């Protein structure tokens, strides 16, 4: 267990108590923009380079990957994470555009379950990785900081879309899925290329979520908050 147990507990607390966290709108704008800056720095300094490393390791392990379309396997998995995340986002936007808010039971039964299912798998992967990172030289605290901020902003977005149904069911599911991933990691020993595949999927999904939902827009974002987040995180992540 060790440090990974306490960090997983931190993730669970963030999800479970997200409904009780409320700040003035201007504070939220700055925080979301700052979080986006940290996330962008983490993606480009840690996640995408790790995908490249894992792809190289996979090609060394499986010689037949060379000169084969699957020489891009880890990048394709990252692309799949991005596509699935984008597809769910578009389905939700389309439903709201068609005024399906007038029938919330229909909206929530289809889209809520789909989105929660995706993020449950996503969170289980993160819970799994935190144990793996704790057993390697990876700086687990950088991982925790980046994803803790990501969870804060992601939870606010989910509550905005689904409102009370997220408070009633969603936060429980996301909290539990983190624990499920953590427990799986404690009792399994998958090869490195499997762990790399999980990292790649999360990289693609997180890239889409941050660029589309967390980066400051001209109207809603806070440029200063974003710049402080990206510069400070880039310096910190580079030095550690």
Secondary structure, DSSP 4 states (H G I P E B T S, - for coil): -THHHHHHHHHHHHHHTGGG----HHHHHHHHHHHHHHHHHHIIIIIHHHHHHHHHHHHHH-GGGTTSGGGGHHHHHHHHHHHHHHHHHHHHHHHHHTTGGGGHHHHIIIIIHHHHHHHHHHHHHHHHHHHHHHTSSS-HHHHHHHHHHHHHHHHHHHHHHHTHHIIIIIHHHHHHHHHHHHHHHHH----HHHHHHHHHHHHHHHHHHIIIIISPPTTT--HHHHHHHHHHHHHHHHH-
